Amino acid sequence: MKPAPFEYRDPRTVDEVIDVLAEHGEDSKILAGGQSLVPLLNFRLAQPAMLVDINRVEELSFLRCSAGVLTIGATCRQATLEQSIFAQARWPLLGEAVDLVAHSQIRNRGTVGGSAAHADPAAELPVALSCLDARFNIRSASGTRTVGADEFFSTHLTTVIEPDELLVSIEVDPPPAGAGYAFCEYSRRHGDFALGGAAVQLADGEVRIALLGASDTPLRATEAEQALAGQQIDAETAAEAGELAVREVEPTGDIHGSGEYRRRLTATMVKRALLLAADRDGREAA
């Protein structure tokens, strides 16, 4: 199939993007990497009247570290994050997550901001950003607001970004030196969407666990996090945490696996990620 007819704009500045969004609102759609949007357009699952291509907005394509904080422009390519020496060294959980995203051809075109805004709960970057308590800077004609990861993802494929707003950047604080981390997932073939997974960060007695594909959004396993706080992580406690993490979740089943299969798989991924993160805790320099 082919997309339904639409108007096309390719602004060169953020201000120009904001002006178009202010004028067209709900009838518009942002095109960044296009790895998710273009298939939706072709199948006519998305039919915007106005397509706003932000690929030529150079001020959105940066990746930088300032005052210890990693700031990712909305159109920073996933491959740029993957290949960044300083990002891989200081934020290794993000590096591990982006390495698992589809195939290199997808990462060359796909953007970090586009993945976050698409909000697929089975995508690696939204889960990693949730685990790291990222902040999302959103701009409109009325100004800029910052939203935490706990508020940004609202439901399946939906965020708090309003029709007249643009995600301009993502900020991630540095993990404590020597923090343990792991991103574990299972997919039937390399590059496929994972059937279940978990991102974990351990630092100074604090445990963060984010689940992939377990709910309508990337889901923080707060009960498991609280149970493990200050505890030594071994095979027994990791298994118990995995059970706690999925106790209230009901993943949707499909031809690739039932909801119960996915729930059990996610519990196993939590256990594996916790044990791997504990093995790395304090042993790998930031």
C-alpha positions in Angstrom: 0.0 0.0 0.0 0.9 3.7 -0.3 0.4 6.5 2.1 -2.8 8.6 2.0 -2.1 12.1 0.5 -0.5 14.6 2.7 1.2 18.0 2.6 5.0 18.0 3.3 7.2 20.6 5.1 10.9 20.4 5.8 11.7 23.3 8.1 15.4 24.1 8.9 15.0 25.5 12.5 13.1 24.5 15.6 11.2 27.7 15.5 9.9 26.9 12.0 8.8 23.4 13.2 7.0 24.9 16.1 5.2 27.4 13.8 4.0 24.5 11.6 2.8 22.5 14.6 1.0 25.5 16.1 -0.8 26.0 12.8 -1.7 22.3 12.0 -1.8 20.7 15.5 -3.5 17.3 15.5 -3.4 17.1 11.7 0.4 17.0 11.7 3.0 14.3 12.2 6.7 14.6 12.9 9.0 12.6 10.6 12.5 12.0 12.2 14.2 8.7 11.3 10.9 7.3 9.8 11.7 3.7 10.7 8.4 3.3 12.6 6.3 6.1 11.0 6.8 5.2 7.3 5.4 1.7 7.7 2.4 3.2 9.5 1.9 5.6 6.7 2.2 2.9 4.0 -0.4 0.8 5.8 -2.6 3.9 6.3 -2.6 3.3 10.1 -1.4 6.9 10.3 -3.0 9.5 7.9 -1.7 12.9 8.8 -2.7 15.9 6.7 0.7 17.5 7.2 4.1 15.6 7.5 6.8 17.7 9.1 10.2 16.4 8.3 12.8 17.6 10.9 15.8 15.8 9.4 17.3 19.1 8.2 17.0 20.8 11.6 20.7 20.7 12.5 20.2 22.1 16.0 18.5 18.8 17.0 21.1 16.4 15.8 23.7 16.7 18.6 25.0 14.4 21.3 27.0 16.0 24.1 28.1 15.8 27.7 28.0 19.0 29.8 28.5 19.3 33.5 28.4 15.4 33.6 24.9 15.2 32.0 24.4 13.4 28.7 22.1 15.5 26.4 20.7 13.8 23.3 19.2 15.9 20.5 15.9 14.6 19.2 17.3 13.7 15.8 20.6 12.2 17.1 20.9 8.9 15.1 21.0 5.7 17.1 24.2 4.8 15.4 25.8 8.0 16.7 24.9 7.0 20.3 26.1 3.5 19.6 29.5 4.7 18.3 30.1 7.4 20.8 33.1 6.6 23.0 32.2 8.8 25.8 28.6 7.7 25.9 29.5 4.0 25.8 32.0 4.6 28.7 29.9 6.7 31.0 26.4 5.4 30.2 27.0 1.8 29.3 23.4 0.7 29.9 22.4 3.0 27.0 25.2 1.5 24.9 24.0 -2.0 25.7 20.4 -1.1 24.8 21.2 0.5 21.5 23.4 -2.4 20.4 20.2 -4.5 20.6 18.1 -2.3 18.4 17.1 -4.1 15.2 20.0 -4.0 12.6 22.8 -1.5 11.8 20.8 -0.2 8.8 17.9 0.7 11.1 20.2 2.3 13.6 21.9 4.4 10.9 18.6 6.1 10.2 16.6 5.7 13.4 16.8 8.5 15.9 16.9 8.4 19.7 14.2 11.0 20.1 12.0 9.3 17.5 12.2 6.0 19.4 11.3 7.7 22.6 8.4 9.6 21.1 7.1 6.5 19.3 6.9 4.9 22.8 6.8 1.3 21.8 7.1 -0.7 25.1 8.9 -3.5 23.2 11.7 -1.0 22.1 15.0 -1.0 23.9 15.7 2.7 24.1 12.5 3.8 25.9 13.1 1.0 28.5 16.7 2.0 29.0 15.7 5.7 29.3 13.1 4.8 31.9 15.6 2.8 33.9 18.0 5.8 33.9 15.3 8.3 34.9 15.8 10.4 31.8 14.3 13.8 31.4 12.5 14.9 28.2 12.6 18.5 27.1 9.5 19.4 25.1 8.9 22.7 23.3 5.9 24.5 21.9 5.0 28.1 21.0 4.3 28.8 24.7 7.8 27.6 25.9 9.7 24.5 27.0 8.7 22.0 29.7 10.7 19.1 31.1 9.0 15.8 31.9 10.5 12.8 33.8 10.5 9.3 32.4 7.9 8.3 35.0 5.4 10.7 33.4 6.5 10.8 29.7 5.1 7.5 28.6 1.4 7.5 29.1 0.1 4.4 27.3 0.8 2.2 24.2 2.5 4.2 21.5 1.5 7.4 23.3 3.4 10.0 25.3 2.5 13.3 27.0 3.7 15.3 23.9 0.8 17.5 22.8 0.0 17.9 19.0 1.6 21.4 19.0 4.7 20.3 20.9 8.1 18.9 19.8 10.5 16.7 21.7 13.8 18.6 21.4 16.2 16.7 23.6 16.7 14.1 26.3 18.9 14.5 29.4 20.4 11.6 31.3 22.3 12.0 34.6 25.5 10.1 35.0 25.4 6.8 37.0 27.6 6.6 40.0 31.1 5.4 39.3 31.3 1.7 39.0 27.5 1.2 38.9 26.4 -2.3 37.8 24.2 -2.4 34.7 22.7 -4.9 32.3 20.1 -5.1 29.5 18.8 -8.6 28.9 16.2 -9.6 26.4 15.0 -12.6 24.3 14.0 -12.5 20.7 13.5 -15.4 18.3 15.8 -14.0 15.7 18.5 -11.3 15.9 17.0 -7.9 15.2 13.4 -9.0 15.9 11.4 -7.2 18.6 12.1 -8.9 21.9 9.4 -11.1 23.5 10.5 -9.9 26.9 13.4 -8.1 28.6 14.7 -6.0 31.4 17.1 -3.2 32.1 18.9 -3.0 35.4 21.1 -0.5 37.1 22.7 -1.0 40.6 24.5 1.7 42.5 25.0 2.6 46.1 22.3 0.2 47.3 19.8 1.6 44.9 18.2 -0.8 42.4 16.4 0.2 39.2 14.6 -2.3 37.1 12.6 -1.4 33.9 10.6 -4.1 32.0 10.4 -4.5 28.2 7.2 -5.6 26.6 5.4 -6.3 29.9 2.8 -3.5 29.8 1.5 -0.6 27.7 4.6 1.4 28.5 8.1 0.8 29.7 7.4 -0.3 33.3 9.5 0.2 36.4 9.3 -2.8 38.7 9.1 -0.6 41.9 8.1 -3.4 44.2 11.1 -5.5 43.2 13.3 -2.5 43.4 12.2 -1.8 46.9 12.6 -5.4 48.0 16.2 -5.5 46.8 17.3 -2.1 48.1 20.4 -2.6 50.2 20.3 -6.4 49.7 23.0 -8.7 48.4 22.0 -10.0 45.0 22.5 -13.7 44.4 20.6 -16.4 42.4 17.9 -16.6 45.1 17.2 -12.9 45.6 17.4 -12.3 41.9 14.8 -15.0 41.2 12.5 -13.6 43.9 12.8 -10.2 42.4 11.9 -11.6 39.0 8.7 -13.0 40.5 7.9 -9.7 42.2 8.6 -7.8 39.0 5.9 -9.6 37.0 3.4 -10.4 39.7 1.0 -7.7 38.6 1.8 -7.6 34.9 -0.3 -9.2 32.1 1.6 -9.0 28.8 -0.5 -9.4 25.7 -0.1 -12.7 23.9 0.2 -13.3 20.2 1.4 -15.9 17.7 4.9 -15.6 19.1 3.9 -16.5 22.6 1.1 -16.4 25.1 0.8 -13.7 27.7 1.8 -16.3 30.4 4.8 -17.3 28.4 5.9 -13.7 28.1 5.3 -13.1 31.8 7.5 -16.0 32.8 10.1 -15.0 30.2 10.3 -11.5 31.6 10.8 -12.8 35.1 13.8 -14.8 33.8 15.2 -11.7 32.0 14.9 -9.8 35.3 16.9 -12.5 37.1 19.6 -12.6 34.4 19.9 -8.8 34.3 20.2 -8.5 38.0 22.9 -11.2 38.3 24.9 -9.7 35.4 24.6 -6.2 36.8 25.7 -7.5 40.2 28.7 -9.1 38.7 29.6 -5.8 37.0 28.9 -3.7 40.1 32.0 -1.8 41.1 34.2 -3.8 38.7 33.9 -1.7 35.5 35.2 1.9 35.7 32.8 4.6 34.5 
